[in-house]
Amino acid sequence: MPKGLLLRLGFCLGVVCFCLYSYLNKQNELTHLKIRLPQLEKEIKLIAEENCRLQYEIDRMENPTRLIELAHRPEFSNLKHPMMKEILTVPEGIAVKSDSERTSGLW
């Protein structure tokens, strides 16, 4: 009988140790995630600030006043507005033709 009792106690002790180890392992994982969270928040904040800075840069570059100033610069003096006859418009609903139809009908 004492042998069976020792076996049961050993089995119960093993189960308790396994549960304790599992609990501590989960706590360690949780602690690692809590440590990593502020780092990720900081990265997200830096990315958001960079995104705002880049959006400001885009808005500044696309500003009509700046574009007009660029158009008046000497390096862009060769650029001109196209004439109405030089502007080509393509309707949206036209299907793409095959190569044989395209080459025979264009020129």
Secondary structure by P-SEA (a helix, b strand, c coil): caaaaaaaaaaaaaaaaaaaaaaaaaaaaaaaaaaaaaaaaaaaaaaaaaaaaaaaaaaaaacaaaaaaaaaccccccbbbbccccbbbbbcccccccaaaaaaccc
